[in-house]
Amino acid sequence: MFDPTDLYKLADDAPELADPVLLYHFDGFVDAGGAGRLALGHLLAELEHRTVATFDVDRLLDYRSRRPIMTFDTDRWVECESPELAVYAAKDATGTPFLVMSGPEPDREWELFTRAVGALADQLKVSKMVTMHGIPMAVPHTRPLGITMHASRPELINAQTSSFGRVQVPGSIAALIEFRLGAKGYDALGYAVHVPHYLSQAEYPHAAVAALEAVTRGTGLLFPMDALREAAQRTTTEIEEQIQASSELSTAITGLEQQYDAFAGGADRENLIAEATAMPTGDELAAQFERFLAERDDE
């Protein structure tokens, strides 16, 4: 039996923390609009932080499926961007310590990695583990973003109702952590932000704002949000410019708005997936945004 603690190395100067919340997100699984990636990236960019633990990515990653970028200069290799999966310690706007775990989603040893996260949570005295990501939904960007909450105990999300019934979806390490560790008594919860399907491949800061606001409601942590909200507003302005320039796109968005409003007003409907009203497909709307996304990439 392999020792899960062999998968990570705790920093020599790891701080003593009192029941910190652990926020986590891994790159590689569905994350419409970059909700989870942008949210944790924003926190690490805005807040001073220190590395608490690092995982052995050589054991966890398949480099052939996600080859690291190397730089060749004239006649020699000069740089290699090595991936890192780590845990960082930071403090929120009120000085409350918390932890952030981020990096690429492991390709292998999922069960051992899950046990390693549990062992690390014990060492760091973690009180609650929280993940977030975006999922594509048939909703317009002109309406409030919905959130599907899930947790290892219903009490963690105040028994909130869900838009989904019983479904089967491809697994992720984030979901497995909640499932396995929740069964062992750890408190774990997550927020899946509903991102307009025609924007799921773009960076959509509004989704990250919604994710962090949900984390604040669920944990009490307060984050600096001005820069992220400004980025969200700039994105909204750019989207509106594209819509105004295309009558076809404007009509499609209006159709989504009507469907959303009808659903929101119909208490007897169970979920958006079951809605039978004809609507534009993600491909149809995405085609209209190709120029918009290309221009953003150029910038």
Buried (B, 14 or more C-beta within 10 A) or exposed (E): EEEBBEBBEBBEEBEEBEEBBBBBBBBBBBBBBBBBBBBBBBBEEBBEBEBBBBBBBEBBBEEEEEEEEEEEEEEEEEEEEEBEBBBBBBBBEEEBBBBBBBBBBBBEBBEBBBBBBBBBBEBBEBBBBBBBBBBBBBBBBBBEBBBBBBBBEEEBBEEEEEBBEEEEEEEBBBBBBBBBBBEEEBBBBBBBBBBBBBBBBBBBBBBBBBBBBBBBBBBEBBBBBEEBEEBBEEBBEBBEEBBEEBEEBBEBBEBBBEBBEEBEEEEEBEBBEEBEEEBBEBEEBBBBBEEBBEEEEEE
